[in-house]
Amino acid sequence: MLIESAPDLEVGGSAADGAQAIDLVITTQPDVVLMDIRMPVMDGLQASRRILADDRCTDVRILILTTFDLDEYV
């Protein structure tokens, strides 16, 4: 809701899991991805690694979010 309420930001899509996130990013080529660490099928860390390793996504930036206070996630 916060992003959609900003006049200069646009939500380009939403994925239910990490695998869908990869497909969506490759298809839509967003400027920024807000990635959750914990997702079904493939977690956000693995999905982020795959996105960043893909030559089609060199301009995509990823911001990873979590509510977990675990050093391994940081």
N, C-alpha and C positions, 0 to 999 in steps of 0.2 A: 504494500500500500504506500509506503514511503517513497519508493522509487517512482511508482506510477503518478504520485501527486506532484512530483518535480517537473516543471515545464520543459526542462532541457534533457531529461532522461526518458528512456523508453525500455520497457520490458520486452525482450525479443523472444522469450520462450521460457518454459519451465520443464524440468526433467524430473521424473520420479526416482531415477536411480543413476548410478555412474555411467553405465553403458549408454543410456539414453542421452545423458549429458554430452558425451563424446560425439555422438551422432548429431545432436542439435548444434553444438559449437562448430563442427565441420560444415554443416549446412548453412548456418546463419552468419558465421564469421563476426561475432560481436566484438566490441572494443574491450569489454570487461565481463568476466564471468564471476558470479557469486557462487562459490562451491561450498557445500556442507561436507564435513569430514565423514560423517556416518550416514551412509545410504545403503539400501539393499543392492544386491547383485554385484556391484563394484563400489568400493568406498571412494570418497572424494580425493584422497591422496593418490590412489592408483589412476583414477580418471584424469586428474590434473597432470600427472606424469605423461600419460598417453597423449593428451592434448598438446602439451608443450613439446613433445617429441615429434609431432606431426608437422611436416613441412608446409602444410596448408594453413597452419595456425600460428605463424611466426609473429603476427601483430597482436594476438590475443593475450590479454593480461588476466590473471586469475587471483581473486581475493578469496581465501579460504576462511570460513567461519566455523566456530564450534562453541558449544557451551560447556565442554569438558575441560577440566583442569588437570590434564595428564601431560607430563613432559614428553612422552613419545609422540603426541600429536603436534606439539610445538616444533 
